[in-house]
Amino acid sequence: MASLAEYFAQHRYQGVYDLGDRVFGHWNKIPFVGTVGNDSVVNELEGPRITVHLDLPLKYEDVFYTMIIVKHKQVHRLKELKEDDKGSGKRSSAVKSDTKDTKPKSKSTASVRTKRAGK
């Protein structure tokens, strides 16, 4: 054995998520989105766990939580949103704009629109 540093580098837990990774999931059947604070193992009986700093607080049983501890199977990594190649931020040509046609197409939609406007 060369040194303790090399030994622990080979035998310690390697985290799946890094500090600051964006994740989403469900905790006690409540959906959440947050940032990973820590991915570690406290003991072998409990296994690995993730500390998540929530974007919005959760209320569960009359207690508000801004940070929760979850298992790996409860969270998923958020995918990054990427801009178009041109970076214009405009809609693609496949999405049609509905600004040209403002007339209602049927009688039922006309009544819905007038009900909303008459609130």
PLY file of the C-alpha trace (Angstrom):
ply
format ascii 1.0
element vertex 119
property float x
property float y
property float z
element edge 118
property int vertex1
property int vertex2
end_header
0.00 0.00 0.00
1.48 3.32 -1.11
-0.41 5.76 1.12
-3.72 6.30 2.89
-4.78 8.89 0.31
-4.54 6.34 -2.49
-6.31 3.69 -0.41
-9.31 5.94 0.36
-9.45 7.21 -3.23
-9.99 3.61 -4.36
-12.30 2.42 -1.56
-14.54 5.37 -0.72
-17.98 6.14 -2.16
-17.93 8.01 -5.48
-20.95 10.30 -5.77
-23.30 10.16 -8.75
-24.24 13.86 -8.54
-21.88 16.79 -8.17
-22.39 19.91 -6.08
-24.81 22.22 -7.89
-26.43 19.64 -10.20
-30.09 20.40 -10.89
-32.51 17.59 -10.00
-36.24 16.93 -9.77
-38.27 14.18 -8.16
-40.94 13.31 -5.62
-40.61 13.40 -1.84
-43.61 12.04 0.13
-45.63 12.22 -3.12
-44.81 15.93 -3.50
-42.93 16.99 -6.66
-39.84 19.16 -6.15
-37.02 20.84 -8.09
-33.74 21.75 -6.49
-29.96 21.77 -6.41
-27.74 18.99 -5.09
-25.85 20.03 -1.98
-24.19 16.74 -1.10
-24.10 13.15 -2.38
-22.58 10.92 0.27
-22.81 7.83 2.45
-23.22 8.32 6.20
-23.28 4.62 7.04
-23.55 1.31 5.19
-26.97 0.43 6.65
-28.65 3.55 5.28
-26.70 3.66 2.01
-26.02 6.68 -0.20
-28.23 9.74 0.06
-28.52 13.17 -1.52
-29.09 16.50 0.18
-31.24 18.73 -2.04
-31.66 22.49 -1.57
-35.17 23.22 -2.87
-36.06 26.06 -5.22
-39.39 26.56 -3.45
-40.22 25.47 0.10
-42.39 22.38 0.63
-45.10 22.14 3.27
-45.56 18.63 4.67
-47.59 17.94 7.81
-47.64 21.67 8.74
-43.82 21.96 8.55
-41.99 23.90 5.83
-38.85 22.34 4.30
-36.22 24.22 2.28
-33.77 21.31 2.27
-34.54 17.59 2.10
-32.56 14.33 2.15
-33.57 11.79 -0.50
-32.39 8.49 -1.97
-31.01 8.19 -5.49
-34.12 6.41 -6.79
-36.28 9.43 -5.84
-34.47 11.98 -8.03
-33.63 12.51 -11.69
-31.17 14.89 -13.29
-32.71 17.91 -15.04
-31.80 18.24 -18.68
-30.23 21.51 -19.77
-32.24 23.73 -22.07
-30.19 24.73 -25.08
-30.84 27.61 -27.43
-31.11 27.25 -31.19
-27.91 27.02 -33.20
-28.38 30.63 -34.29
-29.15 31.76 -30.75
-32.02 33.92 -31.97
-34.47 32.64 -29.38
-37.30 32.73 -31.95
-39.82 29.96 -32.49
-38.99 27.28 -34.98
-40.86 27.21 -38.27
-42.76 24.08 -37.20
-44.67 26.01 -34.52
-47.47 28.13 -35.97
-48.31 31.48 -34.52
-51.98 31.99 -33.61
-51.87 35.79 -33.86
-53.29 35.90 -37.43
-56.63 34.19 -36.68
-58.45 35.95 -33.84
-62.02 34.98 -34.82
-63.63 32.13 -32.86
-63.96 28.97 -34.96
-67.13 27.68 -33.34
-69.99 28.89 -31.23
-68.77 27.05 -28.12
-65.40 28.81 -28.08
-67.13 32.17 -28.54
-69.25 31.57 -25.44
-66.18 30.55 -23.43
-64.33 33.68 -24.48
-67.22 35.94 -23.55
-67.61 34.22 -20.16
-63.94 34.78 -19.36
-64.07 38.39 -20.47
-67.20 39.06 -18.41
-65.71 38.01 -15.05
0 1
1 2
2 3
3 4
4 5
5 6
6 7
7 8
8 9
9 10
10 11
11 12
12 13
13 14
14 15
15 16
16 17
17 18
18 19
19 20
20 21
21 22
22 23
23 24
24 25
25 26
26 27
27 28
28 29
29 30
30 31
31 32
32 33
33 34
34 35
35 36
36 37
37 38
38 39
39 40
40 41
41 42
42 43
43 44
44 45
45 46
46 47
47 48
48 49
49 50
50 51
51 52
52 53
53 54
54 55
55 56
56 57
57 58
58 59
59 60
60 61
61 62
62 63
63 64
64 65
65 66
66 67
67 68
68 69
69 70
70 71
71 72
72 73
73 74
74 75
75 76
76 77
77 78
78 79
79 80
80 81
81 82
82 83
83 84
84 85
85 86
86 87
87 88
88 89
89 90
90 91
91 92
92 93
93 94
94 95
95 96
96 97
97 98
98 99
99 100
100 101
101 102
102 103
103 104
104 105
105 106
106 107
107 108
108 109
109 110
110 111
111 112
112 113
113 114
114 115
115 116
116 117
117 118
